[in-house]
C-alpha cells in the first residue's frame, strides 16, 4: 500500500498542480499500475 502511494505521488497524483502535467514517465507509471493491478 505504501509503495502504491509512493508511485502515485511520484506520478503526480498527490498534488493538484501536477495533474495537468503529462510526461512519458507519468504515462509509463500508469501502464505499470494497470499491469500491476491486472496481475492481482
C-alpha positions in Angstrom: 0.0 0.0 0.0 2.8 2.3 0.9 4.6 1.5 -2.4 1.5 2.3 -4.4 1.1 5.6 -2.6 4.7 6.4 -3.4 4.2 5.5 -7.1 1.1 7.7 -7.3 2.9 10.5 -5.6 5.8 10.3 -7.9 3.4 10.2 -10.9 1.9 13.5 -9.7 -1.5 12.2 -8.4 -0.9 13.5 -4.9 -0.9 17.2 -5.7 -3.4 19.0 -8.0 -0.6 21.1 -9.5 0.9 18.1 -11.4 -2.5 17.0 -12.6 -2.2 18.9 -15.9 1.5 17.9 -16.3 1.8 14.9 -18.6 5.1 13.3 -19.2 6.3 10.0 -20.7 7.3 9.0 -17.2 3.8 9.5 -15.9 2.3 7.6 -18.8 4.8 4.7 -18.2 3.9 4.6 -14.5 0.2 4.5 -15.4 0.8 1.5 -17.6 2.9 -0.2 -14.9 0.0 0.4 -12.4 -2.5 -1.1 -14.9 -0.4 -4.2 -15.4 0.2 -4.5 -11.7 -3.5 -4.5 -10.9 -4.2 -6.9 -13.7 -1.7 -9.3 -12.1 -3.6 -9.1 -8.9 
